[in-house]
Amino acid sequence: MIKSYFMKIYKAILQLEHELVVKTTRVGLIMNALSLLKKVKTKEEFAIGLLRGFLVNFLPNKRI
């Protein structure tokens, strides 16, 4: 799932890095995403946690 989802979403987020509301490092972005993946059990939980972790620093209208 890391190869299938994580890296693809991470690369897409990097293209939008200039739109971050709360500026953070790339390590910070990764740590946010990983912190929400600790107890996931399904692909759906993994995808939701990953998106929440990566998108937390964007305005709500950009999260869509």
C-alpha positions as a printed NumPy array, in Angstrom:
array([[  0.   ,   0.   ,   0.   ],
       [  2.944,   2.32 ,   0.572],
       [  4.027,   2.008,  -3.064],
       [  0.504,   2.058,  -4.447],
       [ -0.896,   4.958,  -2.468],
       [  1.614,   6.738,  -0.262],
       [  4.184,   7.662,  -2.876],
       [  1.594,   8.662,  -5.476],
       [ -0.22 ,  10.962,  -3.064],
       [  3.057,  12.329,  -1.706],
       [  4.25 ,  13.246,  -5.197],
       [  0.924,  14.938,  -5.953],
       [  1.1  ,  16.899,  -2.693],
       [  4.601,  18.103,  -3.559],
       [  3.18 ,  19.741,  -6.683],
       [  0.798,  21.717,  -4.433],
       [  3.389,  22.512,  -1.785],
       [  3.165,  26.241,  -2.538],
       [ -0.503,  26.214,  -1.427],
       [  0.151,  24.971,   2.1  ],
       [ -1.499,  27.197,   4.713],
       [  0.803,  25.993,   7.453],
       [  4.305,  25.81 ,   6.05 ],
       [  6.111,  22.639,   6.971],
       [  9.035,  20.576,   5.804],
       [  8.691,  17.536,   3.591],
       [  9.593,  15.403,   6.579],
       [  6.77 ,  17.105,   8.464],
       [  4.336,  16.221,   5.687],
       [  5.413,  12.6  ,   5.789],
       [  5.24 ,  12.425,   9.592],
       [  1.693,  13.871,   9.557],
       [  0.576,  11.202,   7.12 ],
       [  2.322,   8.34 ,   8.897],
       [  0.984,   9.366,  12.304],
       [ -2.552,   8.548,  11.168],
       [ -1.646,   5.093,   9.874],
       [ -0.679,   3.414,  13.15 ],
       [ -3.784,   1.311,  13.725],
       [ -5.308,   0.975,  10.275],
       [ -6.608,  -2.446,   9.33 ],
       [ -8.117,  -1.995,   5.889],
       [ -7.204,  -0.328,   2.619],
       [-10.03 ,   2.132,   3.15 ],
       [ -8.737,   3.166,   6.578],
       [ -5.248,   3.456,   5.108],
       [ -6.421,   5.727,   2.279],
       [ -8.511,   7.924,   4.591],
       [ -5.709,   8.276,   7.138],
       [ -3.205,   9.051,   4.43 ],
       [ -5.348,  11.768,   2.887],
       [ -6.165,  13.312,   6.246],
       [ -2.51 ,  13.341,   7.201],
       [ -1.341,  14.92 ,   3.975],
       [ -4.168,  17.407,   3.543],
       [ -4.351,  18.823,   7.067],
       [ -2.147,  21.798,   6.117],
       [ -4.354,  22.92 ,   3.227],
       [ -7.437,  25.137,   3.252],
       [-10.718,  23.152,   3.195],
       [-11.515,  24.166,  -0.396],
       [ -8.107,  22.826,  -1.521],
       [ -8.64 ,  19.495,   0.258],
       [-11.386,  18.574,  -2.183]])
